[in-house]
Amino acid sequence: MIRVRILAVGKLKESYLREACAEYCKRLTRFCDLEILELPERASLALEAEDIGKHIRGKCIVLAVEGKCLSSEEFAAKIGEFCDMGAEITLVIGSSCGLDDRIKARADFLLSFSALTFPHQLFRVMLLEQLYRAFMIRAGAEYHK
């Protein structure tokens, strides 16, 4: 089973967001060994980069506004590409202030969900849902429709 690690700077404060994340984490157990590491917000992006860099393993997808926008099918294909390599996958969500360029440079893929701005805390739920959708697309399930 593929290992997927999400590195997220900052904690989820709202219980309804934690509950949504827990639901998608539960659903994802049939597809991957999922780990979410919450890293503390620090005084600078450089300090956050040091923390993030210590936990990147395997193929790294960094969520960044300047990244490439993919459809759900294309995201599923990218996840599938990394899974087929047998690689562990690390997905990185920076702080609400962004990410240090050193982390972006380490990425195997820069991903943007949209040109829109989303609430930082909501984004983790959105990533988990899209990750679940990607695995469901790969499985040929009806969830995606």
Secondary structure, DSSP 8 states (H G I E B T S, - for coil): -EEEEEEEES----HHHHHHHHHHHHHHTTTEEEEEEEE---SSHHHHHHHHHTT--SEEEEEEEEEEE--HHHHHHHHHHHHHTT--EEEEE-BTTB--HHHHHH-SEEEES-SS---HHHHHHHHHHHHHHHHHHHHT-GGG-
